[in-house]
Amino acid sequence: ETLWATELEATDYYATPALFEGILYVVSAKGVFAALDAETGKIHYRKKLQAGGNIYASPIVAGGHIYVSGSHGEVWVFKAGPDGALVSENSFRDRVWSSPFVEGGALYIRGEGFLYCIGASR
């Protein structure tokens, strides 16, 4: 049984959605980032990310934030929730196709040439 269906502007959604506190976060290859209510499919917001290339990595949730990485090394950080405020926008001089991950308080990003570890200095 289909509980709901929501039409999204872009049709090139390859990344797996992330779910946090009842909100689904999705990103298209062309950089449309959206948040939807997981129970109803209602769209909370849609944002067009200024990506230098396509986005294939899945968004992740960590520490109350959503992390989205673009193939030209961009990493956007949004506050989790129905408003999705942009917290920061970062750029690595590397291509990034894989999804970032978090472990032990550090964010890991696999670039084409390097593996990056971002966190508080120890």
N, C-alpha and C positions, 0 to 999 in steps of 0.2 A: 504494500500500500504506500503510495506516494503521499507524504505528509505536507509538502509544499514544493514549489518550484519558483525560482526567481530568475528572471532574464537579466543577464549582465551585458553591458555594452560590448565588451570585447569577447571574442569567441576562442581566443588562444590561451586558455588556462591550463597549463601543464603542471604547475606546482601543486603540491598537496596543501589543502587549507590547514590552518592552525586553529584550535579551539581553546578559548580561555574564558572562564566565568560566563558562559552562555553566549559568547560572541564568536562567530567564525570569521577568520581573516583570510582573504584570498588575494592573489596577485596574478595578473596576466603577463604573458611574455612581453607585451607592449607597454607595461608599466602602469596598468590600472590597478590600484590597491583599494580594496573595499572591505568593509566590515558589515556583517549581517547577523541579525538575531537568529540563533541556532534553532529556536522553537518555531518561529514564524516565517523566516526568510526575509523579513523586512530589512531593507538596506539602511544602515545607520549613516554611512558616508561612502563616498567614492572620491579618490584622489588620483590625479595623474602625476606619476613620478617622472622627473626629468632624468631618464636613464640614457646613457650613451650607447647602449645596445639592448638586447633582449634580457628578460629576467626568466631564468629557468629554476632557480633555487626556491625551495619552499620557505615561507615565513616561519619564524620560530618565536616562542614566548619564553621570556626569562625575566625575573625580577619585576614583574608588572609592566614590561615593555615588549613591543613587537619589533623584531629585527627582520629587515628585508634587504637582500643583497642582489645587486645587478651585475651583469656579465662584464662590465667595464670597470669593476672595482668599487662601485658605489655601495654604501651600507647606510640605510635609513633606520632610525630608531624612533618609534612612535609610542606614546603612552597608551597602554591597553585601556579599552573602554569605548563607549559609544561616540566620543568626540574625536579620538585619535590625534591628539596634538603631536606635532613633530617635535621631538626632543633634540635630535641632532642628525646631521647629514655628514657622512665621512666618505673619503675617497682613498683607495689604495692604488698604487701604480702597478696593478696586476689584474688579470682577468679572473673573474669568479663565477663559476657555474654551479658549485655545490652549495648545499645549505649549511649555514653556520651551526655550531652547537655550543652548549654551555656545560661546563663541568668544573666543580670546585671553585666557583666564583669567577671563572675566567671564560671569555668568549673566544672560540677558535674559528678561524676563517681559512678555508683552503683555497688558495689562489693557484693560478696556473704555474707560477714559479716558486711560491713560498707558502708555508703554513704560518699564519699569524696567531699570536696569543695576546689577547687584550684583557687587562685586568689591573687591579691595584698592585702597585709594586710591593714587593715583600721585603 
